[in-house]
Amino acid sequence: MDSIGDGLVVLDKDYRILLANDIMERLHPSKLPFQGKRCYEVFHDRPAPCVGCTYPEVLETGEPLTMLFEHKPHDSDARVYEISVHRLEDADNKVIGAVEHIREVTQRKQAEQRLRDEIARRRMMVENSPDGIVILDQDGSVYEANEQFARMLGYRLEEVYHLRVFDWEVAHPKEVVLQMIATVDESGDHFETRHMRQDGTFVEVEISSNGALYNGRKLIFCVCRDITEKKAMERQIRDLAVRDCLTNVYNRRYIFERLPEMVAEYSRGGGSFCVSILDLDHFKLINDVHGHQAGDFALDQFAQTIAPMIRPYDLLGRYGGEEFIIVSRRAGAQETAAMIDRIMEVIRRKTFTFEEREMRLTFSCGLADSAEFPRGAFTIEELIGLADKRLYDAKASGRDRCVGPAASS
């Protein structure tokens, strides 16, 4: 019994110590010898059994018992022991006492407490995080989530636990999401995506994810930051950079940035495109008679009137001063000229009122079709130059008309 690394004590039914190994003797040297003394006298310095002692219960039921006990020697820190009590019976199955197995578990209990403290600290961090946090299982189901993640998706927290990642992830198909889950590791991943809320609206999200093994299973820890407002602001800033500040249509620089891709598409065998340059007639007279504020108003209202009349994938921009440019994608001269005629008719009929002063507008237009040039054998400047020449011809021939290869007047 002395070769066992843990403490062992054999008691009779009256709490008397029958045997004890040297581990127990080293723990309580001042109480030697132990034999014949009761356990509560030696180990607990008490004249009677400890309050709540379950030793009689073990003797009666035969059910083993495990409990923790803290012992503080006079010259050292408190130590924690795990005590297991097993009933002893003789050959006739008569109860004769019990054996107590005492193991020091101080370090283990301290480690467990540190782990509990760390779990509590991390849980507090998770719950108080301004970001949504969700932990996913390998199949995409929710292992754990915080309130902020639930709020981000418009669910109650308890509802989130019934979801899988495919219920909210809309930017990637299911197969791609499963591949991402399978490949993410402790080095992590960082990306932007879109999540669908319970009400069907969307939230743009920045995600930092890490994969780790926990109890033999892979879990994916995801920190989800709502960047909807940030992305909207970025789009607004980008939009401001490509928009004319007065009319809010595209500016000249943006139009000329987009034209090369259309030339390249046409050169590869794609459909032709047309460039139309529109110039307000007698615009200087508007400024002279009504003032520059009225002129700015006329430019803005002209742009807002014609913008809904072009196709969503065409481009409308301010070319400069009172000139505008329309780039009609995958459209020939005849189709584009018909559109210009419709716009001309609307502008002719419309009265523009600025501070109770009425103004009537007309415009002249020069139209050029990329199909007028061999594929891959012309420049943007040549195409624009042709449209500009035809605009000059429209002005010279009386204004309020469109000149092009198949334009009406």
C-alpha positions as CSV (number, residue, x, y, z in Angstrom):
1,M,0.0,0.0,0.0
2,D,3.0,2.3,0.6
3,S,4.1,2.0,-3.0
4,I,0.9,3.7,-4.3
5,G,1.4,7.3,-5.2
6,D,-2.0,8.4,-3.8
7,G,-3.1,8.4,-0.2
8,L,-5.1,5.3,1.0
9,V,-7.0,4.9,4.3
10,V,-9.0,1.9,5.5
11,L,-11.7,2.7,8.1
12,D,-14.1,0.6,10.1
13,K,-17.8,1.3,10.5
14,D,-17.1,3.7,13.4
15,Y,-14.7,6.0,11.5
16,R,-11.7,4.4,13.1
17,I,-8.5,4.2,11.0
18,L,-7.4,0.6,10.5
19,L,-4.6,1.2,8.0
20,A,-3.0,4.2,6.2
21,N,-0.1,4.4,3.8
22,D,2.9,6.7,4.1
23,I,1.4,9.4,1.9
24,M,-1.2,10.0,4.5
25,E,1.3,9.9,7.3
26,R,3.4,12.6,5.5
27,L,0.4,14.8,5.2
28,H,-0.5,14.6,8.9
29,P,2.7,13.8,10.8
30,S,1.6,15.5,14.0
31,K,-1.3,13.0,14.4
32,L,0.8,9.8,14.2
33,P,0.1,7.1,15.0
34,F,-3.2,6.9,13.2
35,Q,-4.4,3.4,14.2
36,G,-7.5,3.4,16.4
37,K,-8.1,7.1,15.9
38,R,-11.1,8.4,14.1
39,C,-10.7,10.0,10.7
40,Y,-12.4,13.3,11.6
41,E,-10.0,13.7,14.6
42,V,-6.9,13.1,12.5
43,F,-7.7,14.6,9.2
44,H,-10.2,17.4,10.1
45,D,-9.3,18.3,13.7
46,R,-12.9,17.7,14.8
47,P,-14.3,16.0,17.9
48,A,-17.3,14.6,15.9
49,P,-18.1,13.6,12.3
50,C,-18.1,16.5,9.8
51,V,-21.4,18.1,9.2
52,G,-23.0,16.5,6.1
53,C,-20.5,13.6,6.1
54,T,-21.7,11.0,3.6
55,Y,-19.7,8.1,5.0
56,P,-22.7,6.4,6.6
57,E,-24.5,6.6,3.3
58,V,-21.7,4.8,1.5
59,L,-21.8,2.1,4.2
60,E,-25.6,1.7,3.8
61,T,-26.0,1.8,0.1
62,G,-22.7,0.5,-1.2
63,E,-22.6,3.3,-3.8
64,P,-19.1,4.7,-4.2
65,L,-18.7,8.4,-3.5
66,T,-16.3,11.0,-4.9
67,M,-15.9,14.4,-3.3
68,L,-13.4,17.2,-3.1
69,F,-11.6,18.3,0.1
70,E,-9.4,21.3,0.7
71,H,-6.5,20.9,3.2
72,K,-4.4,23.8,4.3
73,P,-1.2,22.9,6.2
74,H,0.1,25.6,8.6
75,D,3.3,26.1,6.6
76,S,2.0,26.1,2.9
77,D,-0.8,27.0,0.6
78,A,-4.1,25.1,0.6
79,R,-4.2,21.9,-1.4
80,V,-7.2,20.3,-3.0
81,Y,-7.8,16.5,-2.8
82,E,-10.2,14.2,-4.5
83,I,-11.5,11.6,-2.1
84,S,-13.2,8.4,-3.4
85,V,-14.9,6.2,-0.9
86,H,-15.7,2.5,-1.5
87,R,-17.4,0.1,0.9
88,L,-15.5,-2.9,2.2
89,E,-17.2,-6.3,2.8
90,D,-15.9,-9.5,4.2
91,A,-16.1,-12.9,2.7
92,D,-19.7,-13.2,3.9
93,N,-20.7,-9.9,2.3
94,K,-20.9,-8.3,5.7
95,V,-20.0,-4.6,5.8
96,I,-16.8,-4.0,7.7
97,G,-15.9,-0.5,6.7
98,A,-14.6,1.4,3.7
99,V,-11.4,2.3,1.9
100,E,-10.7,6.0,1.0
101,H,-8.5,6.8,-2.0
102,I,-7.1,10.3,-1.7
103,R,-5.5,12.0,-4.7
104,E,-4.1,15.5,-4.8
105,V,-5.8,17.4,-7.7
106,T,-4.6,21.0,-6.9
107,Q,-3.0,21.6,-10.2
108,R,-5.9,20.0,-12.1
109,K,-8.4,22.1,-10.3
110,Q,-6.3,25.3,-10.8
111,A,-6.1,24.5,-14.5
112,E,-9.9,23.9,-14.6
113,Q,-10.5,27.2,-12.9
114,R,-8.2,29.0,-15.3
115,L,-10.1,27.3,-18.2
116,R,-13.4,28.4,-16.7
117,D,-12.1,31.9,-16.2
118,E,-10.8,32.0,-19.8
119,I,-14.2,30.6,-21.1
120,A,-16.0,33.2,-19.1
121,R,-13.7,35.9,-20.4
122,R,-14.1,34.8,-24.0
123,R,-17.8,34.5,-23.6
124,M,-18.0,38.0,-22.2
125,M,-15.9,39.2,-25.2
126,V,-18.2,37.4,-27.6
127,E,-21.4,38.7,-26.0
128,N,-20.1,42.2,-25.7
129,S,-18.6,42.3,-29.2
130,P,-20.0,44.9,-31.6
131,D,-19.5,42.3,-34.3
132,G,-21.6,39.3,-35.0
133,I,-19.9,36.1,-34.0
134,V,-21.0,32.6,-35.2
135,I,-19.2,29.3,-34.8
136,L,-20.1,26.8,-37.5
137,D,-19.9,23.0,-37.5
138,Q,-18.4,21.2,-40.5
139,D,-21.8,20.7,-42.1
140,G,-22.6,24.4,-41.9
141,S,-24.9,24.2,-38.9
142,V,-24.6,26.8,-36.0
143,Y,-22.6,25.5,-33.1
144,E,-22.7,28.8,-31.2
145,A,-23.6,32.5,-31.9
146,N,-23.9,35.8,-30.1
147,E,-26.8,38.2,-29.9
148,Q,-25.3,40.6,-32.3
149,F,-25.1,38.0,-35.0
150,A,-28.8,37.2,-34.5
151,R,-29.7,40.9,-34.7
152,M,-27.6,41.3,-37.8
153,L,-29.8,38.7,-39.5
154,G,-33.0,39.8,-37.9
155,Y,-33.6,36.6,-35.9
156,R,-33.9,35.8,-32.2
157,L,-30.8,34.0,-30.9
158,E,-32.7,30.8,-30.3
159,E,-33.8,30.8,-34.0
160,V,-30.3,31.1,-35.2
161,Y,-29.4,27.7,-33.8
162,H,-31.9,26.1,-36.2
163,L,-30.2,27.6,-39.3
164,R,-27.4,26.6,-41.5
165,V,-24.9,28.9,-43.2
166,F,-26.7,28.3,-46.5
167,D,-29.8,30.0,-45.1
168,W,-28.1,33.4,-45.0
169,E,-25.0,33.2,-47.3
170,V,-26.1,34.4,-50.8
171,A,-22.9,35.4,-52.5
172,H,-21.5,31.9,-52.8
173,P,-23.3,28.6,-53.8
174,K,-23.5,25.8,-51.3
175,E,-20.7,23.8,-52.9
176,V,-18.3,26.7,-52.6
177,V,-19.3,27.4,-49.0
178,L,-18.7,23.7,-48.1
179,Q,-15.3,23.9,-49.8
180,M,-14.4,27.1,-47.8
181,I,-15.4,25.3,-44.6
182,A,-13.3,22.3,-45.5
183,T,-10.2,24.3,-46.3
184,V,-10.1,27.1,-43.7
185,D,-7.5,26.4,-41.0
186,E,-5.9,28.2,-38.1
187,S,-4.2,30.7,-40.4
188,G,-7.7,31.9,-41.2
189,D,-9.4,33.6,-44.1
190,H,-10.7,37.2,-44.7
191,F,-13.3,38.1,-47.3
192,E,-16.4,40.1,-48.0
193,T,-19.8,38.6,-48.8
194,R,-23.6,39.2,-48.6
195,H,-26.0,37.8,-46.0
196,M,-29.8,37.6,-46.4
197,R,-31.8,38.7,-43.4
198,Q,-35.0,37.0,-42.2
199,D,-37.1,39.7,-44.0
200,G,-35.4,39.1,-47.3
201,T,-33.2,42.2,-47.3
202,F,-29.5,42.0,-47.6
203,V,-26.5,43.0,-45.4
204,E,-23.0,43.3,-46.7
205,V,-20.5,41.6,-44.4
206,E,-16.8,41.5,-43.8
207,I,-15.8,38.1,-42.4
208,S,-12.7,36.9,-40.6
209,S,-12.8,33.1,-40.1
210,N,-10.5,30.5,-38.5
211,G,-10.8,26.7,-38.4
212,A,-9.8,24.7,-35.3
213,L,-10.3,21.2,-33.9
214,Y,-12.4,21.0,-30.7
215,N,-12.9,17.6,-29.0
216,G,-12.0,15.9,-32.3
217,R,-14.4,18.0,-34.5
218,K,-13.6,20.9,-36.7
219,L,-15.3,24.2,-35.9
220,I,-15.1,27.4,-37.9
221,F,-15.0,30.6,-35.8
222,C,-16.4,33.6,-37.8
223,V,-16.4,37.3,-36.9
224,C,-18.9,39.1,-39.0
225,R,-18.8,42.9,-39.4
226,D,-21.7,44.7,-40.9
227,I,-20.2,46.9,-43.7
228,T,-23.4,47.9,-45.4
229,E,-23.0,51.6,-44.6
230,K,-19.3,51.5,-45.4
231,K,-19.9,49.9,-48.8
232,A,-22.7,52.4,-49.6
233,M,-20.4,55.2,-48.7
234,E,-17.7,53.7,-51.0
235,R,-20.2,53.4,-53.8
236,Q,-21.3,57.0,-53.2
237,I,-17.6,58.2,-53.3
238,R,-17.0,56.2,-56.5
239,D,-20.2,57.6,-58.0
240,L,-19.2,61.2,-57.1
241,A,-15.9,60.6,-59.0
242,V,-17.7,59.6,-62.2
243,R,-20.7,62.0,-62.0
244,D,-21.1,65.6,-63.3
245,C,-21.7,67.7,-60.2
246,L,-24.4,69.8,-61.8
247,T,-26.5,67.3,-63.7
248,N,-25.5,64.0,-61.9
249,V,-25.1,62.2,-65.3
250,Y,-21.7,60.7,-66.0
251,N,-18.8,63.0,-66.6
252,R,-16.6,63.2,-69.7
253,R,-13.7,61.3,-68.1
254,Y,-15.8,58.3,-67.2
255,I,-17.4,58.1,-70.7
256,F,-13.9,58.1,-72.2
257,E,-12.8,55.4,-69.8
258,R,-15.7,53.2,-70.9
259,L,-15.4,53.7,-74.7
260,P,-12.2,51.5,-75.1
261,E,-14.1,48.4,-73.9
262,M,-16.8,49.0,-76.5
263,V,-14.2,49.5,-79.2
264,A,-12.5,46.2,-78.1
265,E,-15.9,44.3,-78.1
266,Y,-16.7,45.6,-81.6
267,S,-13.2,44.7,-82.8
268,R,-13.7,41.1,-81.5
269,G,-16.8,40.7,-83.6
270,G,-19.4,42.1,-81.2
271,G,-22.3,44.4,-82.1
272,S,-21.8,47.9,-83.2
273,F,-22.3,51.0,-81.0
274,C,-23.2,54.6,-81.6
275,V,-22.0,57.9,-80.2
276,S,-24.4,60.8,-80.2
277,I,-23.3,64.3,-79.3
278,L,-26.1,66.7,-78.2
279,D,-25.7,70.4,-78.0
280,L,-28.4,72.8,-76.6
281,D,-29.4,75.4,-79.2
282,H,-28.9,79.1,-78.4
283,F,-27.8,78.3,-74.9
284,K,-25.8,81.5,-74.6
285,L,-29.0,83.4,-75.1
286,I,-30.5,81.6,-72.1
287,N,-27.7,82.7,-69.9
288,D,-27.8,86.3,-71.2
289,V,-31.6,86.7,-70.9
290,H,-32.3,84.6,-67.8
291,G,-29.0,84.5,-66.0
292,H,-26.5,81.7,-65.3
293,Q,-28.6,80.1,-62.6
294,A,-31.3,79.6,-65.1
295,G,-28.8,78.2,-67.5
296,D,-27.6,75.7,-64.9
297,F,-31.3,74.8,-64.2
298,A,-31.9,74.2,-67.9
299,L,-28.8,71.9,-68.1
300,D,-30.0,69.9,-65.1
301,Q,-33.6,69.6,-66.2
302,F,-32.5,68.7,-69.8
303,A,-30.4,65.8,-68.4
304,Q,-33.1,64.6,-66.0
305,T,-35.6,64.6,-68.8
306,I,-33.6,62.5,-71.3
307,A,-32.0,60.1,-68.8
308,P,-35.1,57.9,-68.4
309,M,-35.4,57.8,-72.2
310,I,-32.2,55.8,-72.8
311,R,-31.7,52.1,-72.1
312,P,-30.3,51.1,-68.7
313,Y,-27.1,49.8,-70.3
314,D,-26.5,52.9,-72.4
315,L,-24.4,55.8,-71.1
316,L,-25.4,59.4,-70.8
317,G,-22.7,61.9,-69.9
318,R,-22.0,65.6,-69.9
319,Y,-19.5,66.2,-72.7
320,G,-18.7,69.8,-71.7
321,G,-20.6,73.1,-71.3
322,E,-24.0,72.7,-72.9
323,E,-23.0,69.5,-74.7
324,F,-24.0,66.0,-73.7
325,I,-23.0,62.6,-75.1
326,I,-25.0,59.3,-75.4
327,V,-23.2,56.0,-76.0
328,S,-25.7,53.4,-77.3
329,R,-24.4,49.9,-76.8
330,R,-25.2,47.1,-79.4
331,A,-27.3,49.5,-81.4
332,G,-27.0,50.7,-85.0
333,A,-27.5,54.1,-86.4
334,Q,-31.1,53.6,-87.4
335,E,-32.2,52.5,-83.9
336,T,-30.1,55.3,-82.2
337,A,-31.5,57.9,-84.6
338,A,-35.1,56.8,-83.7
339,M,-34.3,57.3,-80.0
340,I,-32.8,60.8,-80.7
341,D,-36.0,61.7,-82.6
342,R,-38.1,60.7,-79.6
343,I,-36.0,62.7,-77.3
344,M,-36.1,65.7,-79.6
345,E,-39.9,65.6,-79.7
346,V,-40.2,65.4,-75.9
347,I,-37.8,68.4,-75.5
348,R,-39.6,70.5,-78.1
349,R,-43.0,70.0,-76.3
350,K,-41.7,70.6,-72.8
351,T,-41.7,73.9,-71.0
352,F,-39.0,74.5,-68.4
353,T,-39.9,77.0,-65.7
354,F,-37.3,78.7,-63.5
355,E,-38.5,81.2,-60.9
356,E,-41.8,81.7,-62.8
357,R,-39.9,82.3,-66.1
358,E,-40.7,79.9,-68.9
359,M,-38.0,78.5,-71.2
360,R,-38.2,76.3,-74.3
361,L,-35.3,74.2,-75.4
362,T,-34.1,72.4,-78.5
363,F,-30.9,70.7,-79.3
364,S,-28.8,69.6,-82.3
365,C,-27.1,66.2,-82.6
366,G,-24.3,64.6,-84.4
367,L,-24.4,60.7,-84.6
368,A,-21.6,58.3,-85.6
369,D,-21.9,54.5,-85.8
370,S,-18.9,52.3,-85.2
371,A,-20.1,50.2,-88.1
372,E,-19.0,53.0,-90.4
373,F,-15.4,51.9,-89.7
374,P,-13.6,48.6,-90.3
375,R,-13.4,46.4,-87.2
376,G,-10.1,47.1,-85.4
377,A,-9.1,49.9,-87.8
378,F,-10.4,53.1,-86.1
379,T,-9.8,55.0,-82.9
380,I,-12.1,56.6,-80.4
381,E,-10.9,60.0,-81.5
382,E,-12.0,59.2,-85.1
383,L,-15.4,58.1,-84.0
384,I,-15.9,61.1,-81.7
385,G,-14.5,63.4,-84.5
386,L,-17.1,62.1,-86.9
387,A,-20.0,62.7,-84.5
388,D,-18.6,66.2,-83.8
389,K,-18.5,67.0,-87.5
390,R,-22.1,65.9,-87.9
391,L,-23.1,68.0,-84.9
392,Y,-21.5,71.0,-86.7
393,D,-23.5,70.1,-89.8
394,A,-26.7,69.9,-87.8
395,K,-26.0,73.4,-86.4
396,A,-25.1,74.8,-89.8
397,S,-28.3,73.4,-91.4
398,G,-30.7,75.1,-89.1
399,R,-30.3,73.4,-85.6
400,D,-33.0,71.3,-83.8
401,R,-32.1,68.3,-85.9
402,C,-29.9,65.2,-85.9
403,V,-27.3,64.4,-88.6
404,G,-26.1,60.9,-88.9
405,P,-25.8,58.0,-91.4
406,A,-29.5,57.0,-90.9
407,A,-30.8,59.9,-88.9
408,S,-34.1,61.8,-89.3
409,S,-34.3,65.6,-89.0
